[in-house]
């Protein structure tokens, strides 16, 4: 089942990893600056690595338990195939590895970015962006390597009656390592998000508002923990998150291709290969875009944004051409190219909408800043309202994108559900095809933020801090845009995973010996049942109370999950605030700069808070689909996934955009507007930012993982649902 075009996938993955190493080595050759800059960077690096080590211990124990459970399911009652536990383990390993490499790079890059910014804005941007590109290229490189290696292994060992069924079995099995990646990503996002926001809130509320000292001032005991948090939450967590998004979109589309073309075996492998090849070409074109990013001294926020857009837009335009060539060479319908274009345009529109609502170069964020003239309450009200309004464009865009992607692939035949859903999956691949560069713009943000912190703590000149502040403000916008891409791709991939779940249910029935099904008064072979047949068999309709029950539970899950993670940040932040106040009170001479704060204690508080608080929300996301499946069966699970997808997508956009807007409203004031730093307006926007921090960096970005993890768990547990459901 392998043809020569397949080998482009592992080749492109190796190219991505090679260039990631090239950029890493280039960054390491740069100077870290003064001894003070090196010492501060070392504190942050050690704290980040220490936290990650503790996190991996907790995650390792969870993975061990789940692997044993999956192995028992395979070798005991035979409810799934024997590859599942190992695929799950490798997915988690590669997801964690992507985050680890990205974080390690970021901790070495921040001081070098600050030092380069002392020369020019362009030098600082170049180092920060190419260090962020290490993350982007490692994620896509490891993902494609993992996917291609698994295909080779399973092609060698999986035995089925015919090649068509073998392809379906392989692709659905490969989805399992998507669950491993999703599980690791959720722990990384939640744990890292709690760590970073507990430190950030403590540093801002006590340092900026109460003590009146600047951001990242070395007199603030929480400032090192804050900088550590940027790396473990916004880099390691984000890397694991988008690795999972990327894998999920490719694997779900491959599984849909195997099913949609089961009636045309000669084209089936080509349909499976198409999303992999589009992603592979996206790697090469992302590299081209990365080399195009540069700016000039004294650039405004709009000019900085355009410098990044130049690289992203060039890659996006060229991937359309590459996708057309891929579809043409594979002999698939040229209409499928329309789905790829729809995915790309959907991603760009969501990114632009996010940029409009979160960048302080535009009116919505400036209006939030102006509302600070009447205090923090109006800042919070305005930010919530702006975030709610900001959901309209992404939701409408996703709706139009789903319909158009479906119609293009189905050649405007709404009844061709299999091909239509394959088009939706291809659209998700198109959106994420240039992830190498879009993730670089995202990972760049925390590096620029840490660079600003290093410049402040090292007491570099005001001109340097001005440049790092400009790069940091740009990073807030690009990070919000990156989250928009992740959330948008989650919506498209989530819909594709719904179809994949039904395919896995069909395989589960065959494994249990159900050779035929009675559907609408006729008997069909289970192995050849269509998606419509399966939906009819399980009565998946709004008139079925099991579906409605699932929809309500799924909708609730998004809010329950956010509530748990927000409260977790609040509890950890309370401890941080009390600790910073204690140190200001008990360690004499801190505010005069005569005594050094106890930075390690603050890092320890964030670490313990994150380790303790991340477990329950993450396990809840795994347990809920299993329990719903056992009680309400397949119909209930489909309702759960639909409800979680709908409410989770809208809530995630709202939280990410509100948080990004609050953060940049603060940056707008800090640039000298409305009284500048230290003014009442500044204090009001700082309070708004502390509310927005867990919105945009903990709860919001975790939701897109929640959506896909529940789908992945449902797919892996399909055999259990078929066998043991009560209703």
Secondary structure, DSSP 8 states (H G I E B T S, - for coil): ---GGGHHHHHHHHHHHHHHHHHHHHHHTS---SHHHHHHHHHHHHHHHHHHHHHHHHHHHHHHHHHHHHHHHHHTT--S-TTHHHHHHHHHHHHHHHHHHHHHHHHHHHHHHHHHHTT-HHHHHHHHHHHHHHHHHHHHHHHHHHHHHHHHHHHHH---SSHHHHHHHHHHHHHHHHHHHHHHHHHHHHHHHHHHHHHHHHIIIIIIIIS---TT-TT-TTHHHHHHHHHIIIIIIHHHHHHHHHHHHHHHHHHHHHHHTTT-HHHHHHHHHHHHHHHHHHHHHHHHHHHT----TT--HHHHHHHHHHHHHHHHHHHHHHHHHHHHHHT--THHHHHHHHHHHHHHHHHHHHHHHH-TTSHHHHHHHHGGGG-HHHHHHHHHHHHHHTHHHHHHHHHHHHHHHHHHHTTT-TT-HHHHHHHHHHHHHHHHTTHHHHHHHHHHHHHHHHHHHHHHHTT--HHHHHHHHHHHHHHHHHHHHHHHHHHHHHHHHHHHHHHHHHHHHHHHHHHTT--EEEETTEEEEGGG--HHHHHHHTT-STT-HHHHHHHHHHHHHHHHHHHHHHHHHHHHHHHHHHHHHHHHHHSTTTTTTSS---HHHHHHHHHHHHHHHHHHHHHHHHHHHHHHHHHHHHHHHHHHHHHHHHHHHHHHHHHHHHHHHHHHHHHHHHTTGGG-TTSHHHHHHHHHHHHHHHIIIIIHHHHHHHHHHHHHHHHHTHHHHHHH---
